[in-house]
Amino acid sequence: MFTGIILHSGTIESFEKLDNGARMRLRTTDPVPFDRGESLAVNGVCLTMLPVGDGSLETDLSNETLSRTTLGSLGAGATVNVERALALGDRLGGHLVQGHVDTVGTLIATANEGEFAVLRWSYPPEFSELVVSKGSIAVDGISLTIVDPDRESFGAALIPETLRRTNLGAARIGDGANLEFDMVAKYVRTLVLPYLPQKAQG
């Protein structure tokens, strides 16, 4: 479990495609050593870390992870957002994030407002019931507040600290982003779905 508050970044040192999945090596700015098997969210994707003797980390990615996230499109040198797993008693500064990416969105608009910025992403319309104004969403692992949503896109206002600390400060139109919708919203939708009127089949 994570919070979507990004305190450190990582740099991908290598990415090796395997017969089944891939192996990625990265190095983070976090000075605290990692334990073998520790979970780390990399651009919002929960991965199992295997520390390497030189201070870098290795992790294996399944084909499922590669098909559902943007990690397979990142190469050596790419900067990623990283967050260590939440410990009991830690402050919950963002929202509850599982590190289970639901889909990939695309950055479709940016607007600078002084040191601030408003970014807008498209997303598949089948998730529209989970996109609520002033609700939470994780974009590349960053906890953001949704503004001005519609059935195919949503915006988020970014403060200067978020732009400096995460990879969104260098985001460009057309970039993909891992999206994880609010966990509570997903549970509520599942619970109430059997009681909603069924849509007519066309």
Contacts in CASP RR format, 6 or more apart in sequence:
PFRMAT RR
TARGET T0000
AUTHOR 0000-0000-0000
METHOD contacts of the structure
MODEL  1
MFTGIILHSGTIESFEKLDNGARMRLRTTDPVPFDRGESLAVNGVCLTML
PVGDGSLETDLSNETLSRTTLGSLGAGATVNVERALALGDRLGGHLVQGH
VDTVGTLIATANEGEFAVLRWSYPPEFSELVVSKGSIAVDGISLTIVDPD
RESFGAALIPETLRRTNLGAARIGDGANLEFDMVAKYVRTLVLPYLPQKA
QG
1 85 0 8 1.000
1 86 0 8 1.000
1 96 0 8 1.000
1 97 0 8 1.000
1 98 0 8 1.000
2 41 0 8 1.000
2 44 0 8 1.000
2 46 0 8 1.000
2 83 0 8 1.000
2 85 0 8 1.000
2 86 0 8 1.000
2 97 0 8 1.000
2 98 0 8 1.000
2 99 0 8 1.000
2 141 0 8 1.000
3 83 0 8 1.000
3 86 0 8 1.000
3 90 0 8 1.000
3 91 0 8 1.000
3 92 0 8 1.000
3 93 0 8 1.000
3 94 0 8 1.000
3 95 0 8 1.000
3 96 0 8 1.000
3 97 0 8 1.000
3 143 0 8 1.000
4 41 0 8 1.000
4 44 0 8 1.000
4 83 0 8 1.000
4 94 0 8 1.000
4 95 0 8 1.000
4 97 0 8 1.000
4 138 0 8 1.000
4 141 0 8 1.000
4 142 0 8 1.000
4 143 0 8 1.000
5 83 0 8 1.000
5 93 0 8 1.000
5 94 0 8 1.000
5 143 0 8 1.000
6 81 0 8 1.000
6 82 0 8 1.000
6 83 0 8 1.000
6 141 0 8 1.000
6 142 0 8 1.000
6 162 0 8 1.000
6 165 0 8 1.000
6 166 0 8 1.000
7 30 0 8 1.000
7 83 0 8 1.000
7 165 0 8 1.000
8 28 0 8 1.000
8 29 0 8 1.000
8 30 0 8 1.000
8 82 0 8 1.000
8 83 0 8 1.000
9 28 0 8 1.000
9 29 0 8 1.000
9 79 0 8 1.000
9 80 0 8 1.000
9 81 0 8 1.000
9 82 0 8 1.000
9 165 0 8 1.000
9 166 0 8 1.000
9 167 0 8 1.000
10 26 0 8 1.000
10 27 0 8 1.000
10 28 0 8 1.000
10 29 0 8 1.000
10 42 0 8 1.000
10 79 0 8 1.000
10 80 0 8 1.000
10 81 0 8 1.000
10 82 0 8 1.000
11 26 0 8 1.000
11 27 0 8 1.000
11 28 0 8 1.000
11 77 0 8 1.000
11 78 0 8 1.000
11 79 0 8 1.000
11 80 0 8 1.000
12 24 0 8 1.000
12 25 0 8 1.000
12 26 0 8 1.000
12 74 0 8 1.000
12 75 0 8 1.000
12 76 0 8 1.000
12 77 0 8 1.000
12 78 0 8 1.000
12 80 0 8 1.000
13 25 0 8 1.000
13 26 0 8 1.000
13 27 0 8 1.000
13 56 0 8 1.000
13 76 0 8 1.000
13 77 0 8 1.000
14 24 0 8 1.000
14 25 0 8 1.000
14 76 0 8 1.000
15 22 0 8 1.000
15 23 0 8 1.000
15 24 0 8 1.000
15 25 0 8 1.000
15 72 0 8 1.000
15 74 0 8 1.000
15 75 0 8 1.000
15 76 0 8 1.000
16 22 0 8 1.000
16 23 0 8 1.000
16 24 0 8 1.000
20 62 0 8 1.000
20 63 0 8 1.000
21 60 0 8 1.000
21 61 0 8 1.000
21 62 0 8 1.000
21 63 0 8 1.000
21 65 0 8 1.000
21 66 0 8 1.000
22 60 0 8 1.000
22 61 0 8 1.000
22 66 0 8 1.000
22 71 0 8 1.000
22 72 0 8 1.000
23 58 0 8 1.000
23 59 0 8 1.000
23 60 0 8 1.000
23 61 0 8 1.000
24 42 0 8 1.000
24 47 0 8 1.000
24 58 0 8 1.000
24 59 0 8 1.000
24 60 0 8 1.000
24 61 0 8 1.000
24 71 0 8 1.000
25 52 0 8 1.000
25 56 0 8 1.000
25 57 0 8 1.000
25 58 0 8 1.000
26 42 0 8 1.000
26 56 0 8 1.000
26 57 0 8 1.000
26 59 0 8 1.000
26 80 0 8 1.000
26 82 0 8 1.000
27 55 0 8 1.000
27 56 0 8 1.000
27 57 0 8 1.000
28 40 0 8 1.000
28 57 0 8 1.000
28 82 0 8 1.000
30 82 0 8 1.000
30 84 0 8 1.000
33 51 0 8 1.000
33 55 0 8 1.000
34 40 0 8 1.000
34 49 0 8 1.000
34 51 0 8 1.000
34 57 0 8 1.000
35 51 0 8 1.000
36 49 0 8 1.000
36 50 0 8 1.000
36 51 0 8 1.000
37 48 0 8 1.000
37 49 0 8 1.000
37 50 0 8 1.000
38 48 0 8 1.000
38 49 0 8 1.000
38 84 0 8 1.000
38 85 0 8 1.000
39 46 0 8 1.000
39 47 0 8 1.000
39 48 0 8 1.000
39 49 0 8 1.000
39 84 0 8 1.000
39 85 0 8 1.000
40 46 0 8 1.000
40 47 0 8 1.000
40 49 0 8 1.000
40 57 0 8 1.000
40 59 0 8 1.000
40 82 0 8 1.000
40 83 0 8 1.000
40 84 0 8 1.000
40 85 0 8 1.000
41 47 0 8 1.000
41 81 0 8 1.000
41 82 0 8 1.000
41 83 0 8 1.000
41 84 0 8 1.000
41 85 0 8 1.000
41 97 0 8 1.000
41 99 0 8 1.000
41 141 0 8 1.000
42 59 0 8 1.000
42 71 0 8 1.000
42 80 0 8 1.000
42 81 0 8 1.000
42 82 0 8 1.000
43 69 0 8 1.000
43 70 0 8 1.000
43 71 0 8 1.000
43 74 0 8 1.000
43 80 0 8 1.000
43 81 0 8 1.000
43 140 0 8 1.000
43 141 0 8 1.000
43 167 0 8 1.000
43 178 0 8 1.000
44 81 0 8 1.000
44 83 0 8 1.000
44 97 0 8 1.000
44 99 0 8 1.000
44 101 0 8 1.000
44 138 0 8 1.000
44 140 0 8 1.000
44 141 0 8 1.000
44 178 0 8 1.000
44 180 0 8 1.000
45 65 0 8 1.000
45 69 0 8 1.000
45 71 0 8 1.000
45 99 0 8 1.000
45 101 0 8 1.000
45 178 0 8 1.000
46 85 0 8 1.000
46 98 0 8 1.000
46 99 0 8 1.000
46 100 0 8 1.000
47 59 0 8 1.000
47 61 0 8 1.000
47 65 0 8 1.000
48 59 0 8 1.000
48 60 0 8 1.000
49 57 0 8 1.000
49 58 0 8 1.000
49 59 0 8 1.000
50 57 0 8 1.000
50 58 0 8 1.000
50 59 0 8 1.000
51 57 0 8 1.000
51 58 0 8 1.000
52 58 0 8 1.000
61 71 0 8 1.000
61 72 0 8 1.000
65 71 0 8 1.000
66 72 0 8 1.000
68 101 0 8 1.000
68 102 0 8 1.000
68 103 0 8 1.000
68 104 0 8 1.000
69 101 0 8 1.000
69 104 0 8 1.000
69 178 0 8 1.000
70 104 0 8 1.000
70 140 0 8 1.000
70 176 0 8 1.000
70 177 0 8 1.000
70 178 0 8 1.000
71 178 0 8 1.000
73 176 0 8 1.000
74 80 0 8 1.000
79 167 0 8 1.000
79 170 0 8 1.000
80 140 0 8 1.000
80 167 0 8 1.000
81 140 0 8 1.000
81 141 0 8 1.000
81 142 0 8 1.000
81 166 0 8 1.000
81 167 0 8 1.000
83 141 0 8 1.000
86 92 0 8 1.000
93 143 0 8 1.000
94 136 0 8 1.000
94 143 0 8 1.000
95 136 0 8 1.000
95 138 0 8 1.000
95 143 0 8 1.000
95 182 0 8 1.000
96 183 0 8 1.000
96 184 0 8 1.000
97 138 0 8 1.000
97 141 0 8 1.000
97 143 0 8 1.000
97 180 0 8 1.000
97 183 0 8 1.000
98 180 0 8 1.000
98 183 0 8 1.000
99 138 0 8 1.000
99 141 0 8 1.000
99 180 0 8 1.000
100 180 0 8 1.000
101 178 0 8 1.000
101 179 0 8 1.000
101 180 0 8 1.000
102 127 0 8 1.000
102 179 0 8 1.000
102 180 0 8 1.000
102 181 0 8 1.000
103 123 0 8 1.000
103 124 0 8 1.000
103 127 0 8 1.000
103 179 0 8 1.000
104 176 0 8 1.000
104 177 0 8 1.000
104 178 0 8 1.000
104 179 0 8 1.000
105 121 0 8 1.000
105 122 0 8 1.000
105 123 0 8 1.000
105 124 0 8 1.000
105 176 0 8 1.000
105 177 0 8 1.000
105 178 0 8 1.000
105 179 0 8 1.000
106 121 0 8 1.000
106 122 0 8 1.000
106 174 0 8 1.000
106 175 0 8 1.000
106 176 0 8 1.000
106 177 0 8 1.000
107 119 0 8 1.000
107 120 0 8 1.000
107 121 0 8 1.000
107 171 0 8 1.000
107 172 0 8 1.000
107 173 0 8 1.000
107 174 0 8 1.000
107 175 0 8 1.000
107 176 0 8 1.000
107 177 0 8 1.000
108 120 0 8 1.000
108 121 0 8 1.000
108 122 0 8 1.000
108 153 0 8 1.000
108 173 0 8 1.000
108 174 0 8 1.000
109 119 0 8 1.000
109 120 0 8 1.000
109 173 0 8 1.000
110 117 0 8 1.000
110 118 0 8 1.000
110 119 0 8 1.000
110 120 0 8 1.000
110 171 0 8 1.000
110 173 0 8 1.000
111 117 0 8 1.000
111 118 0 8 1.000
111 119 0 8 1.000
115 160 0 8 1.000
115 163 0 8 1.000
116 157 0 8 1.000
116 158 0 8 1.000
116 159 0 8 1.000
116 160 0 8 1.000
116 163 0 8 1.000
117 157 0 8 1.000
117 158 0 8 1.000
117 163 0 8 1.000
117 169 0 8 1.000
118 147 0 8 1.000
118 155 0 8 1.000
118 156 0 8 1.000
118 157 0 8 1.000
118 158 0 8 1.000
119 155 0 8 1.000
119 156 0 8 1.000
119 158 0 8 1.000
119 168 0 8 1.000
119 171 0 8 1.000
120 148 0 8 1.000
120 153 0 8 1.000
120 154 0 8 1.000
120 155 0 8 1.000
120 156 0 8 1.000
121 139 0 8 1.000
121 153 0 8 1.000
121 154 0 8 1.000
121 155 0 8 1.000
121 156 0 8 1.000
121 177 0 8 1.000
121 179 0 8 1.000
122 152 0 8 1.000
122 153 0 8 1.000
123 131 0 8 1.000
123 152 0 8 1.000
123 153 0 8 1.000
123 154 0 8 1.000
123 179 0 8 1.000
125 151 0 8 1.000
125 152 0 8 1.000
127 179 0 8 1.000
127 181 0 8 1.000
128 149 0 8 1.000
128 150 0 8 1.000
128 151 0 8 1.000
128 152 0 8 1.000
129 185 0 8 1.000
129 189 0 8 1.000
130 181 0 8 1.000
130 182 0 8 1.000
130 185 0 8 1.000
130 186 0 8 1.000
130 189 0 8 1.000
131 137 0 8 1.000
131 146 0 8 1.000
131 149 0 8 1.000
131 154 0 8 1.000
131 181 0 8 1.000
132 146 0 8 1.000
132 149 0 8 1.000
132 182 0 8 1.000
132 185 0 8 1.000
133 146 0 8 1.000
133 147 0 8 1.000
133 148 0 8 1.000
133 149 0 8 1.000
134 145 0 8 1.000
134 146 0 8 1.000
134 147 0 8 1.000
135 145 0 8 1.000
135 146 0 8 1.000
135 182 0 8 1.000
135 185 0 8 1.000
136 143 0 8 1.000
136 144 0 8 1.000
136 145 0 8 1.000
136 146 0 8 1.000
136 182 0 8 1.000
137 143 0 8 1.000
137 144 0 8 1.000
137 146 0 8 1.000
137 154 0 8 1.000
137 156 0 8 1.000
137 179 0 8 1.000
137 180 0 8 1.000
137 181 0 8 1.000
137 182 0 8 1.000
138 144 0 8 1.000
138 178 0 8 1.000
138 179 0 8 1.000
138 180 0 8 1.000
139 156 0 8 1.000
139 168 0 8 1.000
139 177 0 8 1.000
139 178 0 8 1.000
139 179 0 8 1.000
140 166 0 8 1.000
140 167 0 8 1.000
140 168 0 8 1.000
140 177 0 8 1.000
140 178 0 8 1.000
141 178 0 8 1.000
141 180 0 8 1.000
142 162 0 8 1.000
142 166 0 8 1.000
142 168 0 8 1.000
144 156 0 8 1.000
144 158 0 8 1.000
145 156 0 8 1.000
145 157 0 8 1.000
146 154 0 8 1.000
146 155 0 8 1.000
146 156 0 8 1.000
147 154 0 8 1.000
147 155 0 8 1.000
147 156 0 8 1.000
147 157 0 8 1.000
148 154 0 8 1.000
148 155 0 8 1.000
149 155 0 8 1.000
158 168 0 8 1.000
158 169 0 8 1.000
162 168 0 8 1.000
163 169 0 8 1.000
171 177 0 8 1.000
END
